[in-house]
């Protein structure tokens, strides 16, 4: 189990979803499963997934210890062309 901050980046339009978790690998799996089922709670991320497909979204994480996890929310910013 590795805690950290992660991002899901849309390589087509530059949109980025940021999140944090005490178990990044598990959280990424959870995101992917929800997106594949079409039920992700972040509608902008779900719409990007539906429009551009799984291969357009890259997932990256940064390892942090638990004292760095003070971020209170995840943000998704979608740039418009």
Beta strands, then each sheet from edge to edge (+ up, - down):
strand 1: 4-10
strand 2: 16-21
strand 3: 57-63
strand 4: 75-77
sheet 1: 3+ 1- 2+ 4-
end
